[in-house]
Amino acid sequence: MNKKAKQTIISGIVISLILIFSLTSYFVLAANPEIQDSNQISLQRPINYGYSDGIMTDNTGLKYTKLDNGIMKVDDSFFTFAITGKVDGVKNIWTPLDFNWDWDMDKFGEDYIFSATSNVGWTQQFNFYPDEQMKITHTFINNYNDITEGKFWYIFTVNEDDYIEYGGEKYLVSDVLADGNKHLS
């Protein structure tokens, strides 16, 4: 992979992670409409922080369940990632569903690291900390052809009873989906 392609992929990953953390804040608020002031959100560890019965509970109370297909379930929603780009001039889209995944969990003190490693050199790492926000790291080892025009995507589901804040207004997802004239993108 040439230097420019690597820089493009790294830049895309950094921008995506910033977007992920921004969206996570909105969904925490959306999942808890009783929170009126975002300053009330605290990263103090709830009593149930930790890993039990295949579920990781983070310091905000969200419950993460790893799925065999490389996708992560968070409470009643799902999220994953995708990569788009060209190989030898041909457009491609890769998602975790395209690969086989092996999951590992390591614990260091009260920190947990979930690693999902694909059969093609893509590793997703979910780092959970008792007093910090969860962090996601992706590593790609590409020993094949250069990927050009690479983009990294964050994909998630929302439920009809979720609230989304956009442009300073809160929207109920079911209301937005019911009215073809409203779009949040």
CYANA upper distance limits for C-alpha pairs under 8 A (distance plus 0.5 A):
  1 MET  CA      5 ALA  CA      6.88
  1 MET  CA      6 LYS  CA      7.11
  1 MET  CA    142 ASN  CA      7.85
  1 MET  CA    145 ASN  CA      7.35
  1 MET  CA    146 ASP  CA      4.99
  1 MET  CA    147 ILE  CA      7.43
  2 ASN  CA      6 LYS  CA      6.89
  2 ASN  CA    146 ASP  CA      7.34
  3 LYS  CA      7 GLN  CA      6.70
  4 LYS  CA      8 THR  CA      6.60
  5 ALA  CA      9 ILE  CA      6.68
  5 ALA  CA    146 ASP  CA      7.93
  5 ALA  CA    147 ILE  CA      7.18
  5 ALA  CA    148 THR  CA      6.36
  5 ALA  CA    149 GLU  CA      7.96
  5 ALA  CA    150 GLY  CA      7.87
  6 LYS  CA     10 ILE  CA      6.58
  7 GLN  CA     11 SER  CA      6.45
  8 THR  CA     12 GLY  CA      6.57
  8 THR  CA    149 GLU  CA      8.18
  8 THR  CA    150 GLY  CA      7.27
  8 THR  CA    151 LYS  CA      8.48
  9 ILE  CA     13 ILE  CA      6.66
  9 ILE  CA    150 GLY  CA      6.43
  9 ILE  CA    151 LYS  CA      7.19
  9 ILE  CA    152 PHE  CA      7.90
 10 ILE  CA     14 VAL  CA      6.73
 11 SER  CA     15 ILE  CA      6.65
 12 GLY  CA     16 SER  CA      6.47
 12 GLY  CA    150 GLY  CA      8.30
 12 GLY  CA    151 LYS  CA      6.41
 12 GLY  CA    152 PHE  CA      6.18
 13 ILE  CA     17 LEU  CA      6.61
 13 ILE  CA    138 HIS  CA      8.13
 13 ILE  CA    152 PHE  CA      6.62
 14 VAL  CA     18 ILE  CA      6.84
 15 ILE  CA     19 LEU  CA      6.74
 16 SER  CA     20 ILE  CA      6.53
 16 SER  CA    152 PHE  CA      7.17
 16 SER  CA    153 TRP  CA      7.37
 16 SER  CA    154 TYR  CA      7.40
 17 LEU  CA     21 PHE  CA      6.75
 17 LEU  CA    136 ILE  CA      7.74
 18 ILE  CA     22 SER  CA      6.77
 19 LEU  CA     23 LEU  CA      6.56
 20 ILE  CA     24 THR  CA      6.46
 20 ILE  CA    154 TYR  CA      7.66
 21 PHE  CA     25 SER  CA      6.90
 22 SER  CA     26 TYR  CA      7.21
 23 LEU  CA     27 PHE  CA      6.72
 24 THR  CA     28 VAL  CA      6.60
 25 SER  CA     29 LEU  CA      6.93
 26 TYR  CA     30 ALA  CA      6.52
 26 TYR  CA    164 ILE  CA      7.40
 26 TYR  CA    165 GLU  CA      7.12
 27 PHE  CA     31 ALA  CA      6.33
 27 PHE  CA    163 TYR  CA      8.28
 27 PHE  CA    164 ILE  CA      7.55
 28 VAL  CA     32 ASN  CA      6.76
 29 LEU  CA     33 PRO  CA      6.56
 29 LEU  CA     35 ILE  CA      7.07
 29 LEU  CA     38 SER  CA      7.93
 30 ALA  CA    162 ASP  CA      6.47
 30 ALA  CA    163 TYR  CA      5.09
 30 ALA  CA    164 ILE  CA      6.29
 30 ALA  CA    165 GLU  CA      7.90
 31 ALA  CA    162 ASP  CA      6.81
 31 ALA  CA    163 TYR  CA      7.54
 33 PRO  CA    163 TYR  CA      8.23
 35 ILE  CA     40 GLN  CA      7.54
 35 ILE  CA     41 ILE  CA      8.34
 36 GLN  CA     40 GLN  CA      8.45
 37 ASP  CA     41 ILE  CA      8.37
 42 SER  CA     60 THR  CA      7.98
 43 LEU  CA     59 ASN  CA      6.30
 43 LEU  CA     60 THR  CA      6.70
 43 LEU  CA    130 PRO  CA      8.41
 43 LEU  CA    131 ASP  CA      6.17
 43 LEU  CA    132 GLU  CA      6.83
 43 LEU  CA    133 GLN  CA      7.77
 44 GLN  CA     59 ASN  CA      6.79
 44 GLN  CA     60 THR  CA      8.07
 44 GLN  CA    130 PRO  CA      8.05
 44 GLN  CA    131 ASP  CA      6.56
 45 ARG  CA     49 TYR  CA      6.56
 45 ARG  CA     58 ASP  CA      8.26
 45 ARG  CA     59 ASN  CA      5.02
 45 ARG  CA     60 THR  CA      7.56
 45 ARG  CA    130 PRO  CA      6.17
 45 ARG  CA    131 ASP  CA      6.84
 46 PRO  CA     59 ASN  CA      6.37
 46 PRO  CA     60 THR  CA      7.51
 46 PRO  CA     61 GLY  CA      7.02
 48 ASN  CA     57 THR  CA      7.21
 48 ASN  CA     61 GLY  CA      8.14
 49 TYR  CA     56 MET  CA      8.06
 49 TYR  CA     57 THR  CA      5.56
 49 TYR  CA     58 ASP  CA      6.00
 49 TYR  CA     59 ASN  CA      6.24
 49 TYR  CA     61 GLY  CA      7.65
 49 TYR  CA    130 PRO  CA      7.55
 50 GLY  CA     56 MET  CA      6.15
 50 GLY  CA     57 THR  CA      5.87
 50 GLY  CA     58 ASP  CA      7.20
 50 GLY  CA    110 GLU  CA      8.14
 50 GLY  CA    112 TYR  CA      8.40
 51 TYR  CA     55 ILE  CA      6.15
 51 TYR  CA     56 MET  CA      4.87
 51 TYR  CA     57 THR  CA      6.86
 52 SER  CA     56 MET  CA      7.08
 54 GLY  CA     65 THR  CA      6.91
 54 GLY  CA     66 LYS  CA      8.12
 55 ILE  CA     63 LYS  CA      6.76
 55 ILE  CA     64 TYR  CA      6.13
 55 ILE  CA     65 THR  CA      5.45
 55 ILE  CA     66 LYS  CA      8.18
 56 MET  CA     63 LYS  CA      6.13
 56 MET  CA     64 TYR  CA      5.53
 56 MET  CA     65 THR  CA      7.02
 57 THR  CA     61 GLY  CA      6.19
 57 THR  CA     62 LEU  CA      6.07
 57 THR  CA     63 LYS  CA      4.96
 57 THR  CA     64 TYR  CA      6.75
 58 ASP  CA     62 LEU  CA      6.08
 58 ASP  CA     63 LYS  CA      7.09
 58 ASP  CA     64 TYR  CA      8.24
 58 ASP  CA    128 PHE  CA      7.04
 58 ASP  CA    129 TYR  CA      8.00
 58 ASP  CA    130 PRO  CA      7.75
 58 ASP  CA    134 MET  CA      7.88
 59 ASN  CA    129 TYR  CA      7.89
 59 ASN  CA    130 PRO  CA      6.19
 59 ASN  CA    131 ASP  CA      7.25
 59 ASN  CA    132 GLU  CA      8.07
 59 ASN  CA    133 GLN  CA      8.02
 62 LEU  CA     74 VAL  CA      7.04
 62 LEU  CA     75 ASP  CA      6.78
 63 LYS  CA     73 LYS  CA      8.43
 63 LYS  CA     74 VAL  CA      5.95
 63 LYS  CA     75 ASP  CA      5.66
 64 TYR  CA     72 MET  CA      7.10
 64 TYR  CA     73 LYS  CA      6.06
 64 TYR  CA     74 VAL  CA      5.07
 64 TYR  CA     75 ASP  CA      7.04
 65 THR  CA     72 MET  CA      6.35
 65 THR  CA     73 LYS  CA      5.49
 65 THR  CA     74 VAL  CA      6.97
 66 LYS  CA     70 GLY  CA      7.75
 66 LYS  CA     71 ILE  CA      7.01
 66 LYS  CA     72 MET  CA      5.29
 66 LYS  CA     73 LYS  CA      6.79
 66 LYS  CA    103 TRP  CA      8.46
 67 LEU  CA     71 ILE  CA      5.91
 67 LEU  CA     72 MET  CA      6.35
 67 LEU  CA     73 LYS  CA      7.63
 68 ASP  CA    101 TRP  CA      7.01
 68 ASP  CA    102 ASP  CA      7.98
 68 ASP  CA    103 TRP  CA      8.20
 69 ASN  CA     96 PRO  CA      6.89
 69 ASN  CA     97 LEU  CA      6.29
 69 ASN  CA     99 PHE  CA      8.20
 69 ASN  CA    100 ASN  CA      7.30
 69 ASN  CA    101 TRP  CA      6.82
 70 GLY  CA     80 THR  CA      8.01
 70 GLY  CA     96 PRO  CA      5.72
 70 GLY  CA     97 LEU  CA      7.47
 70 GLY  CA    100 ASN  CA      8.24
 70 GLY  CA    101 TRP  CA      6.33
 70 GLY  CA    116 ALA  CA      7.00
 71 ILE  CA     78 PHE  CA      7.52
 71 ILE  CA     79 PHE  CA      6.69
 71 ILE  CA     80 THR  CA      5.65
 71 ILE  CA     96 PRO  CA      7.27
 72 MET  CA     78 PHE  CA      6.29
 72 MET  CA     79 PHE  CA      6.02
 72 MET  CA     80 THR  CA      6.85
 73 LYS  CA     77 SER  CA      6.28
 73 LYS  CA     78 PHE  CA      4.83
 73 LYS  CA     79 PHE  CA      6.89
 74 VAL  CA     78 PHE  CA      6.26
 74 VAL  CA     79 PHE  CA      7.91
 76 ASP  CA    159 ASN  CA      8.27
 77 SER  CA    156 PHE  CA      7.69
 77 SER  CA    157 THR  CA      5.95
 77 SER  CA    158 VAL  CA      6.54
 77 SER  CA    159 ASN  CA      7.53
 78 PHE  CA    156 PHE  CA      6.03
 78 PHE  CA    157 THR  CA      5.93
 78 PHE  CA    158 VAL  CA      8.49
 79 PHE  CA    154 TYR  CA      7.85
 79 PHE  CA    155 ILE  CA      6.00
 79 PHE  CA    156 PHE  CA      4.61
 79 PHE  CA    157 THR  CA      7.02
 80 THR  CA     95 THR  CA      8.35
 80 THR  CA     96 PRO  CA      7.84
 80 THR  CA    154 TYR  CA      6.65
 80 THR  CA    155 ILE  CA      5.74
 80 THR  CA    156 PHE  CA      6.90
 81 PHE  CA     95 THR  CA      6.80
 81 PHE  CA     96 PRO  CA      7.61
 81 PHE  CA    152 PHE  CA      7.69
 81 PHE  CA    153 TRP  CA      5.90
 81 PHE  CA    154 TYR  CA      5.15
 81 PHE  CA    155 ILE  CA      6.06
 82 ALA  CA     93 ILE  CA      7.48
 82 ALA  CA     94 TRP  CA      6.06
 82 ALA  CA     95 THR  CA      4.96
 82 ALA  CA     96 PRO  CA      7.63
 82 ALA  CA    152 PHE  CA      6.41
 82 ALA  CA    153 TRP  CA      5.40
 82 ALA  CA    154 TYR  CA      7.08
 82 ALA  CA    155 ILE  CA      7.79
 83 ILE  CA     93 ILE  CA      6.29
 83 ILE  CA     94 TRP  CA      5.67
 83 ILE  CA     95 THR  CA      7.05
 83 ILE  CA    150 GLY  CA      7.38
 83 ILE  CA    151 LYS  CA      6.18
 83 ILE  CA    152 PHE  CA      5.21
 83 ILE  CA    153 TRP  CA      6.57
 84 THR  CA     91 LYS  CA      7.81
 84 THR  CA     92 ASN  CA      6.09
 84 THR  CA     93 ILE  CA      4.98
 84 THR  CA     94 TRP  CA      6.84
 84 THR  CA    149 GLU  CA      8.28
 84 THR  CA    150 GLY  CA      6.04
 84 THR  CA    151 LYS  CA      5.72
 84 THR  CA    152 PHE  CA      7.10
 84 THR  CA    153 TRP  CA      8.39
 85 GLY  CA     91 LYS  CA      6.20
 85 GLY  CA     92 ASN  CA      5.99
 85 GLY  CA     93 ILE  CA      7.29
 85 GLY  CA    147 ILE  CA      6.39
 85 GLY  CA    148 THR  CA      6.12
 85 GLY  CA    149 GLU  CA      5.58
 85 GLY  CA    150 GLY  CA      4.66
 85 GLY  CA    151 LYS  CA      6.83
 86 LYS  CA     90 VAL  CA      5.49
 86 LYS  CA     91 LYS  CA      4.88
 86 LYS  CA     92 ASN  CA      6.28
 86 LYS  CA    147 ILE  CA      5.95
 86 LYS  CA    148 THR  CA      5.59
 86 LYS  CA    149 GLU  CA      6.71
 86 LYS  CA    150 GLY  CA      7.54
 87 VAL  CA     91 LYS  CA      7.19
 87 VAL  CA     92 ASN  CA      7.71
 87 VAL  CA    145 ASN  CA      6.90
 87 VAL  CA    146 ASP  CA      6.71
 87 VAL  CA    147 ILE  CA      5.62
 87 VAL  CA    148 THR  CA      7.09
 88 ASP  CA    145 ASN  CA      7.90
 88 ASP  CA    146 ASP  CA      8.08
 88 ASP  CA    147 ILE  CA      8.41
 94 TRP  CA     98 ASP  CA      6.85
 95 THR  CA     99 PHE  CA      8.22
 96 PRO  CA    100 ASN  CA      8.25
 96 PRO  CA    101 TRP  CA      8.48
 96 PRO  CA    118 SER  CA      8.50
 99 PHE  CA    118 SER  CA      6.52
 99 PHE  CA    119 ASN  CA      6.86
 99 PHE  CA    120 VAL  CA      7.85
100 ASN  CA    118 SER  CA      5.89
100 ASN  CA    119 ASN  CA      6.12
101 TRP  CA    116 ALA  CA      6.46
101 TRP  CA    117 THR  CA      5.86
101 TRP  CA    118 SER  CA      4.89
101 TRP  CA    119 ASN  CA      7.03
102 ASP  CA    115 SER  CA      8.46
102 ASP  CA    116 ALA  CA      5.96
102 ASP  CA    117 THR  CA      5.79
102 ASP  CA    118 SER  CA      7.00
103 TRP  CA    114 PHE  CA      7.40
103 TRP  CA    115 SER  CA      6.02
103 TRP  CA    116 ALA  CA      4.93
103 TRP  CA    117 THR  CA      7.04
104 ASP  CA    114 PHE  CA      6.24
104 ASP  CA    115 SER  CA      5.68
104 ASP  CA    116 ALA  CA      7.07
105 MET  CA    112 TYR  CA      7.49
105 MET  CA    113 ILE  CA      6.14
105 MET  CA    114 PHE  CA      5.07
105 MET  CA    115 SER  CA      6.89
106 ASP  CA    112 TYR  CA      6.26
106 ASP  CA    113 ILE  CA      5.69
106 ASP  CA    114 PHE  CA      7.12
107 LYS  CA    111 ASP  CA      6.18
107 LYS  CA    112 TYR  CA      5.06
107 LYS  CA    113 ILE  CA      6.91
108 PHE  CA    112 TYR  CA      6.88
110 GLU  CA    129 TYR  CA      7.33
110 GLU  CA    130 PRO  CA      6.91
111 ASP  CA    127 ASN  CA      7.83
111 ASP  CA    128 PHE  CA      6.16
111 ASP  CA    129 TYR  CA      5.32
111 ASP  CA    130 PRO  CA      7.15
112 TYR  CA    127 ASN  CA      6.43
112 TYR  CA    128 PHE  CA      5.57
112 TYR  CA    129 TYR  CA      7.24
113 ILE  CA    125 GLN  CA      7.14
113 ILE  CA    126 PHE  CA      6.13
113 ILE  CA    127 ASN  CA      5.09
113 ILE  CA    128 PHE  CA      6.76
114 PHE  CA    125 GLN  CA      6.15
114 PHE  CA    126 PHE  CA      5.55
114 PHE  CA    127 ASN  CA      7.07
115 SER  CA    123 THR  CA      7.25
115 SER  CA    124 GLN  CA      6.16
115 SER  CA    125 GLN  CA      4.96
115 SER  CA    126 PHE  CA      6.92
116 ALA  CA    123 THR  CA      6.08
116 ALA  CA    124 GLN  CA      5.60
116 ALA  CA    125 GLN  CA      6.94
117 THR  CA    121 GLY  CA      7.48
117 THR  CA    122 TRP  CA      6.50
117 THR  CA    123 THR  CA      4.87
117 THR  CA    124 GLN  CA      6.98
118 SER  CA    122 TRP  CA      5.83
118 SER  CA    123 THR  CA      6.72
120 VAL  CA    141 ILE  CA      8.35
120 VAL  CA    142 ASN  CA      8.46
121 GLY  CA    139 THR  CA      8.27
121 GLY  CA    140 PHE  CA      6.23
121 GLY  CA    141 ILE  CA      5.42
121 GLY  CA    142 ASN  CA      7.22
122 TRP  CA    138 HIS  CA      7.61
122 TRP  CA    139 THR  CA      6.23
122 TRP  CA    140 PHE  CA      5.13
122 TRP  CA    141 ILE  CA      6.96
123 THR  CA    138 HIS  CA      6.11
123 THR  CA    139 THR  CA      5.63
123 THR  CA    140 PHE  CA      7.05
124 GLN  CA    136 ILE  CA      7.62
124 GLN  CA    137 THR  CA      6.46
124 GLN  CA    138 HIS  CA      5.22
124 GLN  CA    139 THR  CA      7.23
125 GLN  CA    136 ILE  CA      6.05
125 GLN  CA    137 THR  CA      5.53
125 GLN  CA    138 HIS  CA      6.75
126 PHE  CA    134 MET  CA      7.51
126 PHE  CA    135 LYS  CA      6.48
126 PHE  CA    136 ILE  CA      5.20
126 PHE  CA    137 THR  CA      7.18
127 ASN  CA    134 MET  CA      6.04
127 ASN  CA    135 LYS  CA      5.59
127 ASN  CA    136 ILE  CA      6.66
128 PHE  CA    132 GLU  CA      8.24
128 PHE  CA    133 GLN  CA      7.68
128 PHE  CA    134 MET  CA      5.21
128 PHE  CA    135 LYS  CA      7.27
129 TYR  CA    133 GLN  CA      7.19
129 TYR  CA    134 MET  CA      6.80
142 ASN  CA    146 ASP  CA      8.36
158 VAL  CA    162 ASP  CA      7.08
158 VAL  CA    173 VAL  CA      8.14
159 ASN  CA    173 VAL  CA      7.48
160 GLU  CA    172 LEU  CA      7.69
160 GLU  CA    173 VAL  CA      5.41
160 GLU  CA    174 SER  CA      4.99
161 ASP  CA    172 LEU  CA      6.87
161 ASP  CA    173 VAL  CA      6.70
161 ASP  CA    174 SER  CA      6.87
162 ASP  CA    172 LEU  CA      6.46
162 ASP  CA    173 VAL  CA      6.22
162 ASP  CA    174 SER  CA      8.49
163 TYR  CA    170 LYS  CA      6.76
163 TYR  CA    171 TYR  CA      5.87
163 TYR  CA    172 LEU  CA      5.02
163 TYR  CA    173 VAL  CA      6.45
164 ILE  CA    170 LYS  CA      6.07
164 ILE  CA    171 TYR  CA      5.73
164 ILE  CA    172 LEU  CA      6.99
164 ILE  CA    173 VAL  CA      7.38
165 GLU  CA    169 GLU  CA      5.94
165 GLU  CA    170 LYS  CA      4.77
165 GLU  CA    171 TYR  CA      6.69
166 TYR  CA    170 LYS  CA      6.90
166 TYR  CA    171 TYR  CA      8.12
166 TYR  CA    184 LEU  CA      7.45
171 TYR  CA    175 ASP  CA      7.67
171 TYR  CA    176 VAL  CA      7.40
172 LEU  CA    176 VAL  CA      7.02
173 VAL  CA    177 LEU  CA      6.63
174 SER  CA    178 ALA  CA      6.52
175 ASP  CA    179 ASP  CA      6.92
176 VAL  CA    180 GLY  CA      7.92
176 VAL  CA    182 LYS  CA      6.17
176 VAL  CA    183 HIS  CA      7.46
177 LEU  CA    182 LYS  CA      8.20
